[in-house]
Amino acid sequence: MRIGILTISDRSAHGERADRSGPAIAQVIRQRGWSVDRVHVVPDDFQLLVDTLLEWADSGDFDIILTTGGTGFSPRDNSPEATLRVIERETPGLTEAMRAASLLVTPHAMLSRARAGIRERTLIINLPGSPTGAVENLEVVLPVLEHAVALLSEDPEAEKGHRPAGG
């Protein structure tokens, strides 16, 4: 699987603090044996996020784009809106599962506005901005990502991952 990681942080983009979430996510991905093909940091600017997500998704270079940051209540948190502008189909089960798991850790999980969805054959998932939150949420969806990519690529073997009727 080919994965791009986009960190959305004004402070990290301006060199005021190191990006810790992107590298934390990349480490988890690489431990699974998957490829991290691009890691990039951008400020939380709506149009820049839309443009970057469009460029990455439309390039055909990525199966999955993971964003980290910009999912909260701050007026500068634009990741969900930018993602909604770019995707063609939402995948609410992913974000519902992440929020449900996170609620077992902190009540602040209900403040997450993260979105996930599909643009053509690329899956885009918003993760929280904290390294711990980003990794915890990624670990929730990790078990289904290979199957999701197989379905998006119309791999004939993908259906074998489904449970038979009545089973």
C-alpha contacts under 8 A as a table, 3 or more apart, distances in Angstrom:
res1	aa1	res2	aa2	distance
1	M	34	W	5.48
1	M	35	S	5.98
1	M	62	F	7.80
1	M	63	D	6.16
1	M	64	I	7.72
1	M	146	E	7.51
1	M	149	V	7.76
2	R	34	W	6.90
2	R	35	S	5.17
2	R	36	V	6.21
2	R	37	D	6.09
2	R	61	D	7.03
2	R	62	F	4.92
2	R	63	D	5.23
2	R	64	I	6.56
3	I	34	W	7.65
3	I	35	S	6.04
3	I	36	V	4.88
3	I	37	D	5.67
3	I	38	R	7.10
3	I	62	F	5.42
3	I	63	D	6.02
3	I	64	I	4.92
3	I	65	I	5.75
3	I	66	L	7.38
4	G	36	V	5.94
4	G	37	D	5.62
4	G	38	R	4.75
4	G	39	V	5.97
4	G	56	W	8.00
4	G	62	F	6.33
4	G	64	I	6.44
4	G	65	I	4.75
4	G	66	L	6.20
5	I	22	G	6.30
5	I	25	I	7.81
5	I	26	A	7.45
5	I	36	V	7.46
5	I	38	R	6.18
5	I	39	V	4.74
5	I	40	H	6.46
5	I	65	I	5.89
5	I	66	L	4.88
5	I	67	T	5.79
5	I	68	T	7.63
6	L	22	G	7.08
6	L	39	V	5.91
6	L	40	H	5.07
6	L	41	V	5.83
6	L	42	V	7.35
6	L	65	I	7.32
6	L	66	L	6.21
6	L	67	T	4.66
6	L	68	T	6.36
7	T	19	D	7.43
7	T	21	S	7.21
7	T	22	G	5.82
7	T	39	V	7.67
7	T	40	H	6.17
7	T	41	V	4.62
7	T	42	V	6.30
7	T	67	T	5.72
7	T	68	T	4.88
7	T	69	G	6.23
7	T	129	G	7.80
8	I	13	A	7.79
8	I	41	V	5.95
8	I	42	V	5.18
8	I	43	P	5.55
8	I	44	D	5.45
8	I	67	T	7.01
8	I	68	T	5.98
8	I	69	G	4.99
8	I	70	G	6.06
8	I	79	S	7.67
8	I	129	G	7.70
9	S	12	S	5.30
9	S	13	A	5.93
9	S	41	V	7.01
9	S	42	V	6.22
9	S	43	P	4.91
9	S	44	D	5.60
9	S	69	G	6.35
9	S	70	G	7.12
10	D	13	A	5.20
10	D	14	H	6.17
10	D	42	V	7.05
10	D	43	P	4.12
10	D	44	D	5.60
11	R	14	H	5.21
11	R	15	G	6.25
11	R	16	E	4.96
11	R	17	R	5.80
11	R	43	P	7.48
12	S	15	G	5.07
12	S	16	E	5.69
12	S	17	R	4.93
12	S	18	A	5.56
12	S	19	D	5.59
12	S	41	V	6.98
12	S	42	V	7.82
12	S	43	P	7.59
13	A	16	E	7.65
13	A	41	V	5.63
13	A	42	V	5.23
13	A	43	P	5.28
14	H	17	R	7.94
14	H	43	P	7.60
15	G	18	A	6.84
19	D	22	G	6.25
19	D	23	P	7.25
19	D	41	V	7.69
20	R	23	P	5.66
20	R	24	A	6.21
20	R	130	S	7.85
20	R	131	P	5.98
21	S	24	A	5.05
21	S	25	I	6.17
21	S	68	T	6.71
21	S	129	G	6.41
21	S	130	S	6.02
21	S	131	P	4.13
21	S	132	T	7.82
21	S	134	A	6.58
21	S	135	V	7.95
22	G	25	I	5.27
22	G	26	A	6.12
22	G	39	V	6.90
22	G	68	T	6.93
22	G	131	P	7.69
23	P	26	A	4.90
23	P	27	Q	6.12
24	A	27	Q	5.25
24	A	28	V	6.63
24	A	131	P	6.09
24	A	135	V	6.78
25	I	28	V	5.26
25	I	29	I	6.30
25	I	131	P	7.64
25	I	134	A	6.89
25	I	135	V	5.84
25	I	138	L	7.56
26	A	29	I	5.06
26	A	30	R	6.07
26	A	36	V	6.40
27	Q	30	R	5.19
27	Q	31	Q	6.13
28	V	31	Q	5.14
28	V	32	R	6.61
28	V	135	V	7.44
29	I	32	R	5.30
29	I	33	G	6.80
29	I	34	W	5.65
29	I	35	S	7.18
29	I	36	V	7.02
30	R	33	G	4.95
30	R	34	W	5.25
30	R	35	S	6.34
30	R	36	V	6.94
31	Q	34	W	7.44
36	V	39	V	7.35
37	D	62	F	7.74
42	V	45	D	7.92
42	V	48	L	7.79
42	V	49	L	7.62
43	P	48	L	7.94
44	D	48	L	7.86
44	D	49	L	7.17
44	D	70	G	6.64
44	D	76	R	6.13
44	D	77	D	6.49
44	D	78	N	6.31
44	D	79	S	7.58
45	D	48	L	5.37
45	D	49	L	6.10
45	D	76	R	7.43
45	D	78	N	6.91
46	F	49	L	5.20
46	F	50	V	6.26
46	F	78	N	5.56
46	F	79	S	7.43
46	F	81	E	7.71
46	F	82	A	5.97
47	Q	50	V	5.03
47	Q	51	D	6.04
47	Q	82	A	7.50
48	L	51	D	5.08
48	L	52	T	6.00
49	L	52	T	5.14
49	L	53	L	6.00
49	L	78	N	7.96
49	L	79	S	7.19
49	L	82	A	6.01
50	V	53	L	5.26
50	V	54	L	6.04
50	V	82	A	5.07
50	V	83	T	7.03
50	V	85	R	6.98
50	V	86	V	6.45
51	D	54	L	5.16
51	D	55	E	6.07
52	T	55	E	5.09
52	T	56	W	6.09
53	L	56	W	5.20
53	L	57	A	5.88
53	L	83	T	7.53
53	L	86	V	6.91
54	L	57	A	5.25
54	L	58	D	5.74
54	L	86	V	6.31
55	E	58	D	5.38
55	E	59	S	5.96
56	W	59	S	5.28
56	W	60	G	7.37
56	W	61	D	7.01
56	W	62	F	7.03
56	W	65	I	7.87
57	A	60	G	6.20
57	A	61	D	7.42
57	A	62	F	6.61
57	A	65	I	7.59
57	A	119	R	6.64
57	A	120	E	7.90
57	A	122	T	5.86
58	D	119	R	7.98
58	D	120	E	7.94
59	S	62	F	7.53
60	G	63	D	7.68
60	G	121	R	7.98
60	G	122	T	7.77
62	F	65	I	6.66
62	F	122	T	6.42
63	D	121	R	6.83
63	D	122	T	4.85
63	D	123	L	6.30
63	D	149	V	6.40
64	I	122	T	5.48
64	I	123	L	4.69
64	I	124	I	5.79
64	I	125	I	7.70
64	I	149	V	7.82
65	I	122	T	7.22
65	I	123	L	6.22
65	I	124	I	4.71
65	I	125	I	6.39
66	L	124	I	5.91
66	L	125	I	5.03
66	L	126	N	6.03
66	L	127	L	6.94
67	T	79	S	7.79
67	T	124	I	7.56
67	T	125	I	6.22
67	T	126	N	4.79
67	T	127	L	5.74
68	T	126	N	6.03
68	T	127	L	4.64
68	T	128	P	5.30
68	T	129	G	4.87
68	T	130	S	7.89
68	T	134	A	6.57
69	G	72	G	7.96
69	G	77	D	7.69
69	G	79	S	7.20
69	G	126	N	7.60
69	G	127	L	6.46
69	G	128	P	5.02
69	G	129	G	3.50
69	G	130	S	7.28
70	G	74	S	7.97
70	G	76	R	7.15
70	G	77	D	3.99
70	G	78	N	5.56
70	G	79	S	5.00
70	G	80	P	7.59
70	G	128	P	7.25
70	G	129	G	6.63
71	T	77	D	5.62
71	T	78	N	6.88
71	T	79	S	5.69
71	T	80	P	6.16
71	T	112	S	5.85
71	T	113	R	5.18
71	T	114	A	5.24
71	T	126	N	7.25
71	T	127	L	7.38
71	T	128	P	6.11
71	T	129	G	7.46
72	G	77	D	5.84
72	G	111	L	6.34
72	G	112	S	5.43
72	G	113	R	5.99
72	G	114	A	7.91
72	G	128	P	7.94
73	F	77	D	6.46
73	F	111	L	7.10
73	F	112	S	7.85
73	F	113	R	7.81
74	S	77	D	5.24
75	P	78	N	7.81
77	D	80	P	7.90
78	N	81	E	5.52
78	N	82	A	6.07
79	S	82	A	5.18
79	S	83	T	5.98
79	S	114	A	7.46
79	S	126	N	7.06
80	P	83	T	5.09
80	P	84	L	6.12
80	P	113	R	6.32
80	P	114	A	5.55
80	P	115	R	5.39
80	P	126	N	7.17
81	E	84	L	5.08
81	E	85	R	6.21
82	A	85	R	5.10
82	A	86	V	6.45
83	T	86	V	5.18
83	T	87	I	6.08
83	T	115	R	6.84
83	T	116	A	7.35
83	T	117	G	7.73
83	T	124	I	7.51
83	T	126	N	7.95
84	L	87	I	5.51
84	L	90	E	7.91
84	L	115	R	7.34
84	L	117	G	7.83
86	V	119	R	6.89
87	I	90	E	6.90
87	I	117	G	5.61
87	I	118	I	5.28
87	I	119	R	4.65
87	I	124	I	7.74
88	E	117	G	7.15
88	E	118	I	5.84
88	E	119	R	5.17
88	E	120	E	7.26
89	R	117	G	5.45
89	R	118	I	5.20
89	R	119	R	6.92
90	E	115	R	7.66
90	E	116	A	5.96
90	E	117	G	4.03
90	E	118	I	6.33
91	T	94	L	6.07
91	T	95	T	7.51
91	T	115	R	7.87
91	T	116	A	5.41
91	T	117	G	4.71
91	T	118	I	7.20
92	P	95	T	5.40
92	P	96	E	5.96
92	P	115	R	7.27
92	P	116	A	6.57
92	P	117	G	7.61
93	G	96	E	5.01
93	G	97	A	5.99
94	L	97	A	5.28
94	L	98	M	6.29
94	L	116	A	6.75
94	L	141	V	6.47
95	T	98	M	4.97
95	T	99	R	6.09
95	T	114	A	6.50
95	T	115	R	6.10
95	T	116	A	6.41
96	E	99	R	5.26
96	E	100	A	6.05
97	A	100	A	5.10
97	A	101	A	6.14
97	A	140	V	6.99
97	A	141	V	7.62
98	M	101	A	5.31
98	M	102	S	6.05
98	M	137	N	5.28
98	M	138	L	7.91
98	M	140	V	5.97
98	M	141	V	7.23
99	R	102	S	4.97
99	R	103	L	6.02
99	R	109	A	5.79
99	R	110	M	6.66
99	R	112	S	7.30
99	R	137	N	7.96
100	A	103	L	5.21
100	A	104	L	6.97
100	A	109	A	7.99
101	A	104	L	5.51
101	A	105	V	7.27
101	A	137	N	7.73
101	A	140	V	7.23
102	S	105	V	5.17
102	S	106	T	6.20
102	S	107	P	7.91
102	S	109	A	5.47
102	S	136	E	7.67
102	S	137	N	7.17
103	L	106	T	5.11
103	L	107	P	5.39
103	L	108	H	7.31
103	L	109	A	5.27
103	L	110	M	6.91
104	L	107	P	7.66
106	T	109	A	5.87
107	P	110	M	6.19
108	H	111	L	5.44
108	H	112	S	7.51
109	A	112	S	5.51
112	S	128	P	7.61
114	A	125	I	7.79
114	A	126	N	5.17
114	A	127	L	6.52
114	A	128	P	7.49
115	R	125	I	6.35
115	R	126	N	5.55
116	A	123	L	7.38
116	A	124	I	5.46
116	A	125	I	4.32
116	A	126	N	6.05
117	G	123	L	5.79
117	G	124	I	5.40
117	G	125	I	6.67
118	I	121	R	6.64
118	I	122	T	5.59
118	I	123	L	4.59
118	I	124	I	6.11
119	R	122	T	5.29
119	R	123	L	6.55
119	R	124	I	7.62
121	R	149	V	7.85
121	R	152	L	5.24
121	R	153	S	6.40
122	T	149	V	7.90
122	T	152	L	7.48
123	L	149	V	7.64
127	L	133	G	7.57
127	L	134	A	5.17
127	L	137	N	6.53
127	L	138	L	7.16
128	P	131	P	7.84
128	P	133	G	5.60
128	P	134	A	4.89
128	P	137	N	7.65
129	G	133	G	6.98
129	G	134	A	6.20
130	S	133	G	5.18
130	S	134	A	5.87
131	P	134	A	5.14
131	P	135	V	6.14
132	T	135	V	5.34
132	T	136	E	6.05
133	G	136	E	5.10
133	G	137	N	6.02
134	A	137	N	5.32
134	A	138	L	6.06
135	V	138	L	5.01
135	V	139	E	6.08
136	E	139	E	5.23
136	E	140	V	6.62
137	N	140	V	5.20
137	N	141	V	6.94
138	L	141	V	5.46
138	L	142	L	6.01
139	E	142	L	5.11
139	E	143	P	7.68
140	V	143	P	7.23
141	V	144	V	5.82
141	V	145	L	6.55
142	L	145	L	5.40
142	L	146	E	7.94
143	P	146	E	7.41
144	V	147	H	5.42
144	V	148	A	6.07
145	L	148	A	4.95
145	L	149	V	6.17
146	E	149	V	5.21
146	E	150	A	6.17
147	H	150	A	4.98
147	H	151	L	6.18
147	H	158	A	6.42
147	H	161	G	7.05
148	A	151	L	5.16
148	A	152	L	6.21
149	V	152	L	5.00
149	V	153	S	6.08
150	A	153	S	5.18
150	A	154	E	6.12
150	A	155	D	5.19
150	A	157	E	7.73
150	A	158	A	5.35
151	L	154	E	4.97
151	L	155	D	6.12
151	L	158	A	5.64
151	L	159	E	7.75
152	L	155	D	7.72
154	E	158	A	7.25
155	D	158	A	5.35
156	P	159	E	6.67
157	E	160	K	5.58
157	E	161	G	7.75
158	A	161	G	5.77
158	A	162	H	7.85
159	E	162	H	5.52
160	K	163	R	7.76
163	R	167	G	6.22
164	P	167	G	5.37
